């Protein structure tokens, strides 16, 4: 009797560990995300120059905020209501583009130089329309 009982238990399929299937699904989703980020350039933040930023975004009061990362890159966030305009149609049509941003980036020479240029470009702006610069330092 003992041998029959042992044989039945040994031949029955063993239940899979909890979370085993969900780990594979998670891994597959992450790999698809990374693949999309690497191979679809529309998913990446578009880098622009100062002139384009000043003439087409800042002067039109389209900028919601600016975040300087590690003193060398300024990330530009466009106001939600401005994203509906035709000049931002590429962002609106991009399935992967985040509506909350950042939408563009600028490589800056130095924080001081960028601040000076931004201050000069906003000279005629009312205090409500002036954009403050936020700073973020990331290690790594």
C-alpha positions in Angstrom: 0.0 0.0 0.0 2.8 2.3 0.8 4.4 2.0 -2.6 1.2 2.8 -4.5 0.7 5.9 -2.5 4.3 7.1 -3.1 4.1 6.3 -6.8 0.9 8.4 -7.2 2.5 11.4 -5.6 5.7 11.1 -7.5 3.9 10.8 -10.9 1.4 13.7 -10.3 2.5 17.0 -11.8 4.0 19.4 -9.3 2.3 22.8 -8.9 4.4 25.6 -10.3 5.9 28.0 -7.7 3.7 31.0 -7.0 4.4 34.0 -9.2 6.4 31.9 -11.8 4.1 32.8 -14.7 3.7 36.4 -13.6 7.5 36.8 -13.5 7.7 35.7 -17.2 4.9 38.1 -18.2 6.6 41.0 -16.3 10.0 40.1 -17.9 8.4 40.0 -21.4 6.7 43.4 -20.9 10.0 45.0 -19.7 11.9 43.6 -22.7 9.3 45.0 -25.1 9.5 48.3 -23.4 13.3 48.4 -23.6 13.2 47.2 -27.2 10.7 50.0 -28.1 12.8 52.6 -26.3 16.0 51.6 -28.1 14.7 51.1 -31.6 11.9 53.6 -32.0 13.4 57.1 -32.0 10.0 58.8 -31.6 9.9 57.4 -28.1 13.1 59.3 -27.1 13.0 62.9 -26.0 13.8 65.1 -28.9 16.9 67.2 -28.5 16.6 70.8 -29.7 18.9 73.9 -29.7 18.5 77.1 -27.8 17.3 79.1 -30.8 14.4 76.7 -31.6 13.5 76.6 -27.9 13.5 80.4 -27.6 11.8 81.2 -30.9 9.1 78.5 -31.1 8.4 77.6 -27.5 9.5 80.1 -24.9 8.5 83.3 -26.8 5.1 81.7 -27.4 4.6 80.9 -23.7 4.3 77.2 -24.4 6.7 76.1 -21.7 5.3 74.7 -18.4 8.6 74.1 -16.7 12.3 73.5 -17.2 14.2 70.8 -15.2 18.0 70.9 -15.3 19.5 67.5 -14.8 23.1 67.2 -13.5 24.0 70.7 -14.6 24.2 69.7 -18.3 20.8 68.9 -19.7 17.6 71.0 -19.5 14.4 69.1 -20.0 11.6 71.1 -21.4 7.9 70.4 -20.5 5.2 71.9 -22.7 1.9 73.1 -21.3 -0.9 70.5 -21.8 -3.2 72.9 -23.6 -0.3 73.9 -26.0 0.3 70.2 -27.0 -2.9 70.4 -29.1 -1.4 73.0 -31.4 -0.2 71.8 -34.9 3.5 72.5 -34.1 3.4 69.8 -31.5 1.4 67.4 -33.6 4.3 64.9 -33.7 4.0 64.7 -29.9 0.3 64.3 -30.0 0.4 61.6 -32.7 3.2 59.6 -31.0 1.6 56.6 -29.2 4.7 56.3 -26.9 5.2 60.0 -26.1 4.2 60.9 -22.5 1.7 63.7 -22.3 3.3 64.8 -19.0 6.8 65.1 -20.5 9.6 65.9 -20.7 8.9 66.7 -24.3 12.3 68.2 -25.4 15.8 68.5 -24.1 18.6 71.0 -24.5 22.3 70.3 -23.8 23.5 73.4 -21.9 27.1 74.6 -21.5 26.7 75.7 -17.9 23.9 76.4 -15.6 25.0 80.0 -15.2 25.0 80.6 -19.0 21.6 78.9 -19.4 20.1 81.0 -16.5 21.5 84.2 -18.1 20.1 83.4 -21.5 16.7 82.4 -20.1 16.5 85.6 -18.0 17.3 87.7 -21.0 14.8 85.9 -23.2 12.1 86.5 -20.6 12.7 90.2 -20.1 9.4 91.4 -21.4 7.4 88.6 -19.7 5.0 89.3 -16.9 6.0 87.6 -13.6 3.3 85.0 -14.1 4.6 84.0 -17.5 8.3 83.6 -16.4 9.5 80.1 -16.1 11.4 79.0 -13.0 14.2 76.5 -13.4 14.1 73.3 -11.3 17.2 71.3 -10.6 17.8 67.6 -10.2 21.0 65.8 -9.4 21.2 62.1 -10.2 24.1 60.0 -9.2 25.4 57.3 -11.4 
